[in-house]
């Protein structure tokens, strides 16, 4: 068992469990636009270790457990932790950018960080097979592209309580940091680097055109 992965999971479990049983603690450390703009930047990180309920926590930690070994195997402990925390921050920065005028906007969860690890793993090993809806086997790179396109749809539709913006920002973080740590991908697997960038380019074009 990898110590860095176990440490991240333990911190998530302990922090979330405290939040489940202490509403004031939960409110103090959740992502909240108004509070962040008032100077409480700690929420940009702390919110990534809180979860709404046990199911939310279990789903995120199971996803992390599945994809973290790929990143750890290629890049090692330090880069894995860097991708995890960097993706968490990227996810919250994108949320802050897109919801900057909604002072009541709130969110919690490790989803941004976990999505960053997921997208990093896909970039490093794009030919692994993943299950669409846990049933239909598809290549990892196609899963990654479809996932981010769905996130764009969710950001536009605003018809659920899922933090699609944080997911997307996390993926951007995982993608960017992985390329910085493993620039050889730009030479050895440029096709996948370009393909996985397509949803990111689409998002910023749509944002620029005011379509989100």
Secondary structure by P-SEA (a helix, b strand, c coil): ccaaaaaaaaaaaaaaaaaaccaaaaaaccccaaaaaacccccccccccccccaaaaaaaaaaaaacaaaaaacccaaaaaaaaaaaaaaaaaaaaaaaccccccccccaaaaaaaaaaaaaaacccbbbbccccccccaaaaaaaaaaaaaaaaaacccccaaaaaaaaaaaaaaaaaaaccccccccaaaaaaaaaaaaaaaaaaaaccc
